[in-house]
Amino acid sequence: MNTAMNTARGRSSRPAWALLGLLAALGCSSALAAGKATPLDPKLRYQRESAACSPVRLSDERANCLSEASTRYASTRALPEEERADALARNALKRCEPLPEAERKDCMARIQGQGTVSGSVQAGGIYRELVTREVVTEPTR
């Protein structure tokens, strides 16, 4: 009886192993072919990656999987105009415009990197300091 079961298992497992080997070979060949193909559209790639997260059973792991897919997708999109570095620099200089002329020049110099910078956003703010020395001469009488 034991022999009959082993034989039956042996017969049924051979096609399964052959099928598994065939699928592995096809998977490798498609992976090699994919290296030569053009990259996927970012939105399509995101949809495929997020769909691949669906079978993940643990909710934390699924959330991480979806977060990674979302982060990769976000990195492919262009920044909005107001978040680009040149726009941020222009906005920083615009904050100096309402100041009186003498203070405006110092403000612009600080924004452009002159002086010292301390603090951080995490600590509550960035402190920029520029010391300007003026030599004042006494008027002659």
VENCORQUI-V458615 format. One record per run of one state. SS is the DSSP state (helix for helix, strand for strand, loop for the rest). FROM is the first residue (numbers start at 1). TO is the last residue. Records with the same first field share a line. If there is no record, write none. Layout:
SS=FROM-TO + FROM-TO
This chain:
loop=1-1 + 37-41 + 54-58 + 77-80 + 84-84 + 95-100 + 112-115 + 121-124 + 130-141
helix=2-36 + 42-53 + 59-76 + 81-83 + 85-94 + 101-111
strand=116-120 + 125-129
